[in-house]
Amino acid sequence: MPHRALVPLTLAVLTALVFARCGAGISNVLPDRQFLIVLHTSAQEMVAWEIHRDGHLNRTGELPLAQVSPRLGGHPSGPWVYSVFTDASFQAAEVDYGSGALKSLGTCAAPSGFAAASDLKIRSAGDLAVLGGQTGGGFVAFGIEDINPKTGGCGSRSAATSDGATVGPIRSVAPKPSGDVFFASDTNSTVFKVAYLTSGLYGFTSLSPQSATATLLVHLAMDPLGLWAVLANEGNTSADIFTLSPGFSHVSMGQDLGDLSSRAEFNPSGTFIAIIAEGTPNTVRILPFDEGTGSMGSSIQTVSGFGGSVDAIAYSRDGKYAYVTDTGNHRIRGFSVGSTGEWTELSSSPFDTLPYTLPEDLTVITVPATNP
């Protein structure tokens, strides 16, 4: 009898131990962490804020920059972020998974022929930094540079080209997931498509310009699938729409915003566009977007209450939250995003950026428990 009673007890204990072991294994799976990276151009500082599950931001680290930087570019899958300098070199940095601290990975040299840069984006494959700017003679310049896929630092190759005639800087760049890259030149009403050589040689080929219907082209936003681009501009109250695949052509003007526009961002699913409208003060307009036809619907919301200029917008990677630089107030404002695209300000918003003033650019990165 004692022996028979001991058997089920032992099995029960073993079963409990197995489940306890499995449960511990499941609970120890570390989740990815999301960070909002904020650029303070005048202060030459990059600041990391963790995005919590409820959208709340918590400041975790700062990194001084060696030069003035106009733009940030976030890596699509790794814990890395890049700030382009006006001399077309750019600094690579890493966010630590445990502490959220920012660490410099060094400065990547400018591609040969570049004199100044105004924008930088990282291709969705995470292997290429794309730069837009100008040559020493003032001509439009396009540049690319390798990104090390294991460390996030500088690669070993870079290349640059120019249209050789059109005077005026590139203000915005937009690389497709693979292949072509697109550049908007603000002084000559032109969007350029430049084919990237993906095999054999390293560099560019076949420059194709496409005229826009407005001047002062300041920001080019590409939908997540790389099929469409929306162009924010300071020369017209509507936003140009371009088809990128198949072919490359100007399609139409979007909805009339009633104000000039300075920045546009798609949400991660490509179903809505947030556009900064340059009224007094600035507002953010939310518009639906149809990826099947490339058309924008009428504005469904105007987000207001900013203290002057608004310079940047960034969605969280899951699209649940959106963040805006309230530059004149030295704050970041955070919003939850509903299923219909409308924004509702978070109860913990706004987030004070002081002692660093004038937040001017934003990007969101995901920091995995293990690097890609």
C-alpha positions in Angstrom: 0.0 0.0 0.0 2.7 2.6 0.9 4.4 1.7 -2.4 1.3 2.1 -4.5 0.5 5.5 -2.9 4.0 6.7 -3.6 3.8 6.1 -7.4 1.0 8.6 -8.3 2.6 11.1 -5.9 5.9 10.8 -7.7 4.2 11.2 -11.1 2.3 14.2 -9.8 5.5 15.8 -8.6 7.3 15.1 -11.9 4.4 16.5 -13.9 4.5 19.7 -11.7 8.2 20.0 -12.2 7.9 19.6 -16.0 5.1 22.3 -16.2 7.1 24.5 -13.9 10.1 24.2 -16.1 8.1 24.8 -19.3 6.4 27.8 -17.8 9.7 29.3 -16.7 11.0 28.8 -20.2 8.0 30.6 -21.7 8.2 33.5 -19.3 11.9 34.0 -20.0 11.4 34.6 -23.7 12.5 38.2 -24.0 10.2 40.5 -26.0 11.5 43.1 -28.5 11.6 46.7 -27.2 10.6 49.8 -29.3 12.4 53.1 -29.0 11.6 56.5 -30.3 14.8 58.3 -31.3 14.6 62.1 -31.1 17.1 64.5 -32.9 17.8 67.9 -31.4 19.6 69.6 -34.3 20.6 72.8 -32.6 21.8 71.0 -29.4 23.6 68.4 -31.5 22.1 65.6 -29.4 20.3 62.3 -30.1 18.0 61.1 -27.4 16.4 57.6 -26.9 12.9 57.1 -25.4 11.4 53.7 -24.8 7.9 53.2 -26.1 5.9 51.2 -23.5 2.9 49.0 -24.2 0.5 51.9 -23.4 2.4 54.3 -25.6 4.0 56.1 -22.7 7.6 57.3 -23.3 10.5 57.0 -20.9 13.8 58.7 -21.6 16.7 56.1 -21.5 19.8 57.6 -23.1 21.5 60.5 -24.8 24.3 60.7 -27.3 26.2 63.9 -28.3 26.8 64.3 -32.0 30.0 65.5 -33.6 28.3 67.8 -36.0 25.0 69.5 -36.8 22.6 66.8 -38.1 19.4 67.6 -40.1 17.9 64.0 -40.3 17.7 60.6 -38.7 17.4 57.2 -40.3 16.3 54.1 -38.3 17.4 50.6 -39.1 14.4 48.4 -40.0 15.2 45.4 -37.9 18.2 46.0 -35.7 18.9 48.3 -32.7 20.7 50.9 -34.8 20.1 54.5 -35.8 21.9 56.9 -38.0 22.3 60.7 -38.1 23.5 62.3 -41.3 25.8 65.3 -41.0 25.8 68.3 -43.3 29.1 67.2 -44.8 27.4 63.9 -45.9 29.2 61.7 -43.4 26.9 60.0 -40.9 27.1 58.7 -37.4 26.0 55.2 -36.5 24.6 54.4 -33.0 23.2 51.5 -31.1 20.5 51.3 -28.4 21.4 48.8 -25.6 18.6 46.2 -25.1 19.0 46.2 -21.3 19.5 49.8 -20.4 18.2 51.7 -23.4 21.4 53.7 -23.5 22.8 55.1 -26.8 26.3 54.1 -27.8 28.2 55.5 -30.8 29.4 53.0 -33.4 31.6 55.6 -35.2 31.2 57.9 -38.1 30.9 56.7 -41.7 32.8 58.7 -44.3 30.9 60.6 -47.0 30.7 59.0 -50.5 33.2 60.6 -52.8 31.8 63.6 -54.6 29.3 64.7 -51.9 29.7 68.1 -50.4 26.5 68.4 -48.3 23.6 66.1 -47.3 20.1 66.8 -46.2 18.5 63.4 -45.8 19.3 59.8 -45.1 17.2 56.6 -45.2 18.0 53.0 -44.5 16.6 50.5 -47.0 14.1 48.0 -45.6 16.7 45.1 -46.1 18.9 47.0 -43.6 21.9 46.7 -45.9 22.1 50.2 -47.5 22.2 53.8 -46.4 20.8 56.2 -49.1 21.8 59.8 -49.0 20.5 62.9 -50.8 22.3 66.2 -51.1 24.5 68.1 -53.5 28.0 68.2 -54.9 30.5 71.0 -54.4 29.2 72.6 -57.6 25.7 72.7 -56.3 24.4 69.9 -58.5 21.9 67.3 -57.3 23.8 64.3 -55.7 22.7 60.8 -54.9 24.8 58.5 -52.6 24.7 55.0 -51.1 26.9 53.2 -48.6 26.9 49.7 -47.2 25.6 48.9 -43.7 27.2 46.0 -41.9 24.2 43.6 -41.3 25.7 42.1 -38.2 27.1 45.1 -36.3 25.1 48.0 -37.8 28.3 49.9 -38.5 29.8 51.3 -41.7 30.3 48.9 -44.6 33.3 48.8 -47.0 31.7 50.3 -50.1 30.1 53.6 -51.1 29.2 55.3 -54.4 27.7 58.6 -55.5 26.4 60.1 -58.7 25.0 63.4 -59.9 22.7 64.5 -62.7 25.5 66.8 -63.7 23.4 69.7 -64.6 20.4 70.4 -62.4 21.4 72.9 -59.7 19.7 72.4 -56.4 19.9 70.1 -53.4 18.0 66.9 -52.7 15.8 67.4 -49.7 14.3 64.0 -49.3 15.1 60.4 -50.3 12.9 57.2 -50.4 14.5 53.8 -51.2 12.2 51.0 -52.4 12.6 47.6 -50.5 15.0 46.6 -53.3 16.3 48.2 -56.5 15.3 51.8 -57.3 15.7 54.8 -55.0 13.8 58.1 -55.3 14.9 61.6 -54.6 13.0 64.9 -54.4 14.8 68.1 -55.5 13.1 71.1 -53.9 14.4 73.8 -56.3 13.5 72.4 -59.6 10.2 70.6 -59.0 11.6 67.2 -59.9 11.5 63.7 -58.4 14.4 61.5 -59.7 14.3 57.7 -60.0 17.8 56.2 -59.9 18.2 52.5 -60.6 20.5 50.8 -58.1 22.8 48.1 -59.5 22.0 45.0 -57.4 24.4 42.6 -59.0 27.9 42.7 -60.3 28.8 46.4 -60.0 28.1 48.7 -57.0 26.5 52.0 -57.9 23.8 53.6 -59.9 22.5 53.5 -63.5 19.6 55.0 -65.6 18.6 58.4 -64.1 14.9 59.1 -64.7 13.4 62.5 -63.8 9.7 63.1 -63.3 8.3 66.6 -63.0 6.0 67.5 -60.1 3.3 70.2 -60.3 4.6 72.2 -57.4 7.9 73.8 -56.2 9.8 73.4 -53.0 9.6 69.6 -52.7 10.5 68.9 -49.1 9.5 65.4 -48.2 8.9 62.2 -50.1 7.0 59.4 -48.3 6.8 55.9 -49.7 4.0 53.4 -48.8 5.2 50.2 -47.1 4.9 48.1 -50.3 6.9 50.5 -52.4 4.1 51.1 -54.9 3.3 54.8 -54.3 4.9 57.9 -53.1 3.3 61.1 -51.7 5.2 64.3 -51.9 4.8 67.1 -49.3 5.8 70.5 -50.7 5.9 74.1 -49.6 4.8 75.4 -53.0 1.3 74.0 -53.2 -1.5 73.3 -50.8 -2.0 69.8 -52.3 0.3 66.8 -52.2 1.6 65.1 -55.4 1.1 61.4 -55.8 3.5 59.2 -57.9 3.2 55.6 -59.0 6.5 53.8 -58.5 5.7 50.3 -59.7 5.1 49.3 -62.5 6.6 52.3 -64.2 7.3 55.7 -62.7 5.0 58.6 -63.3 3.2 61.5 -61.7 -0.4 60.4 -61.1 -2.3 63.3 -59.6 -2.6 65.9 -56.9 -4.0 64.7 -53.7 -6.6 66.4 -51.5 -6.2 70.1 -51.1 -5.1 70.7 -47.5 -5.7 74.4 -47.6 -2.2 74.9 -46.3 1.3 74.2 -47.5 2.8 70.9 -46.4 6.2 70.0 -45.0 6.2 66.3 -44.1 4.1 63.2 -44.8 4.2 59.8 -43.2 2.4 56.5 -44.0 1.2 54.4 -41.1 2.8 50.9 -41.1 -0.1 49.3 -43.0 -0.2 52.0 -45.7 -3.9 52.8 -45.1 -3.5 56.3 -43.7 -1.2 59.3 -44.3 -0.3 61.9 -41.7 0.7 65.2 -43.2 2.0 68.3 -41.5 0.1 71.4 -42.7 1.9 74.7 -42.3 -0.8 76.9 -40.9 -0.4 79.2 -38.0 0.3 77.2 -35.9 1.0 74.0 -37.7 -1.5 71.1 -37.6 -1.4 67.4 -38.6 -4.0 66.2 -41.1 -5.0 62.5 -41.2 -6.1 61.2 -44.6 -7.1 57.7 -45.7 -5.1 56.1 -48.5 -6.1 53.4 -51.0 -3.1 51.3 -52.0 -5.1 49.7 -54.8 -5.7 53.0 -56.7 -3.1 55.3 -55.1 -5.7 57.9 -54.1 -6.0 59.9 -50.9 -9.5 60.5 -49.4 -10.6 63.7 -47.7 -9.1 64.6 -44.3 -10.7 62.7 -41.5 -9.1 64.6 -38.7 -7.1 67.8 -38.0 -4.8 67.4 -35.0 -4.0 70.8 -33.4 -2.8 72.5 -30.3 0.9 72.6 -31.1 3.1 75.5 -30.0 4.2 76.8 -33.4 6.1 74.5 -35.8 5.8 70.8 -36.1 8.8 69.2 -37.8 8.4 65.4 -37.7 5.9 62.5 -37.3 6.7 58.8 -36.5 4.4 55.9 -36.1 5.3 53.0 -33.7 6.2 49.8 -35.6 2.8 48.2 -34.8 0.9 51.4 -35.8 -0.8 51.7 -32.5 0.8 55.0 -31.6 2.0 58.1 -33.3 4.4 60.8 -32.1 4.9 64.4 -33.2 7.6 67.0 -32.4 5.9 70.0 -30.8 9.1 71.8 -31.6 8.1 75.3 -30.4 7.2 73.9 -26.9 10.2 71.6 -26.7 8.0 68.6 -26.3 7.0 65.3 -28.0 3.3 64.6 -28.2 2.0 61.1 -28.2 -1.3 59.7 -29.6 -3.1 56.3 -29.7 -4.3 55.5 -33.2 -7.7 54.0 -33.7 -8.9 51.5 -36.2 -10.3 54.3 -38.3 -7.0 56.2 -38.3 -8.0 58.9 -35.9 -5.6 60.0 -33.2 -6.4 60.4 -29.5 -3.8 62.1 -27.3 -2.3 59.9 -24.6 -3.1 60.8 -21.0 0.7 61.0 -20.2 1.4 63.3 -23.2 3.1 65.7 -23.8 6.7 64.6 -23.0 9.1 67.3 -22.0 12.4 67.1 -23.9 14.3 69.7 -21.8 17.2 70.3 -21.2 17.4 69.6 -24.9 15.5 72.1 -26.9 13.7 72.1 -30.3 13.2 68.4 -31.2 13.3 68.4 -35.0 13.3 64.8 -36.2 12.0 61.4 -35.1 12.4 57.7 -36.0 11.3 54.5 -34.4 13.5 51.4 -34.1 13.0 47.9 -32.7 15.6 46.6 -30.3 15.5 42.8 -30.4 16.7 40.7 -27.5 19.4 39.3 -29.9 20.8 41.3 -32.8 19.7 40.2 -36.3 
